[in-house]
Amino acid sequence: MHQLRYVVAVARTGNFSRAAGQCHVSQPSLSRQIKKIEEELGQRLFDRMKREAKLTSHGEAFLPRAARILEEAEAVRFCSPVDFAPQGHY
């Protein structure tokens, strides 16, 4: 989940250092995690320039999904056990 948070933070700030600050991690650690998720996906998510990071077309497609996953994960944190009870047949 932290990798998804980092992707969203870099996309919002446009900068790895600012994103690291917002996420309370070091910039090298954030960069390593972004690189790791890019390797797992087999696609670059960001074009890296000297002081700026811009989403690639793959990054633009990935960002809404990452944000949605984070929103859903946050919602689950606040669910009661009743919310997970089976509600009918599948």
KEVEXLUM-636657 format. One record per residue (C-alpha): residue in three letters; x, y, z. Coordinates in pm, whole numbers, plus 50000, padded with zeros to 5 digits. Layout:
residues N
('ALA' (X Y Z))
...
This chain:
residues 90
('MET' (50000 50000 50000))
('HIS' (50281 50240 50075))
('GLN' (50400 50216 49714))
('LEU' (50057 50327 49595))
('ARG' (50063 50618 49841))
('TYR' (50402 50721 49707))
('VAL' (50283 50711 49346))
('VAL' (49984 50930 49432))
('ALA' (50201 51172 49630))
('VAL' (50456 51212 49349))
('ALA' (50176 51261 49096))
('ARG' (50015 51530 49314))
('THR' (50334 51717 49398))
('GLY' (50521 51662 49072))
('ASN' (50837 51617 49274))
('PHE' (50999 51321 49449))
('SER' (51147 51528 49733))
('ARG' (50819 51702 49818))
('ALA' (50633 51372 49798))
('ALA' (50885 51211 50033))
('GLY' (50835 51495 50279))
('GLN' (50458 51452 50268))
('CYS' (50494 51077 50318))
('HIS' (50749 51119 50600))
('VAL' (51013 50904 50431))
('SER' (51350 50980 50280))
('GLN' (51359 51071 49913))
('PRO' (51591 50779 49824))
('SER' (51353 50535 49998))
('LEU' (51052 50675 49812))
('SER' (51242 50664 49482))
('ARG' (51339 50299 49540))
('GLN' (50979 50204 49609))
('ILE' (50853 50386 49298))
('LYS' (51122 50209 49093))
('LYS' (51018 49876 49246))
('ILE' (50652 49916 49150))
('GLU' (50754 50028 48801))
('GLU' (50963 49712 48766))
('GLU' (50675 49496 48892))
('LEU' (50439 49658 48642))
('GLY' (50695 49651 48361))
('GLN' (50620 50016 48284))
('ARG' (50756 50353 48384))
('LEU' (50498 50560 48569))
('PHE' (50696 50885 48572))
('ASP' (50921 51079 48342))
('ARG' (51193 51213 48567))
('MET' (51347 51551 48501))
('LYS' (51587 51745 48718))
('ARG' (51333 51891 48959))
('GLU' (51010 51755 48823))
('ALA' (50831 51426 48775))
('LYS' (50550 51393 48522))
('LEU' (50321 51098 48475))
('THR' (50377 50888 48165))
('SER' (50071 50767 47976))
('HIS' (50097 50446 48180))
('GLY' (50117 50652 48498))
('GLU' (49807 50847 48400))
('ALA' (49618 50521 48348))
('PHE' (49750 50378 48676))
('LEU' (49689 50682 48900))
('PRO' (49307 50664 48926))
('ARG' (49327 50294 49004))
('ALA' (49589 50351 49273))
('ALA' (49381 50628 49428))
('ARG' (49069 50409 49422))
('ILE' (49253 50121 49591))
('LEU' (49376 50355 49864))
('GLU' (49025 50495 49915))
('GLU' (48879 50145 49942))
('ALA' (49148 50034 50184))
('GLU' (49079 50339 50400))
('ALA' (48705 50264 50396))
('VAL' (48767 49905 50505))
('ARG' (48961 50027 50807))
('PHE' (48643 50185 50942))
('CYS' (48400 49901 50866))
('SER' (48237 49704 51142))
('PRO' (48239 49322 51142))
('VAL' (47872 49335 51032))
('ASP' (47986 49502 50709))
('PHE' (48173 49183 50620))
('ALA' (47888 48942 50693))
('PRO' (47755 48750 50391))
('GLN' (47445 48917 50252))
('GLY' (47284 48664 50027))
('HIS' (47389 48411 49774))
('TYR' (47664 48465 49519))
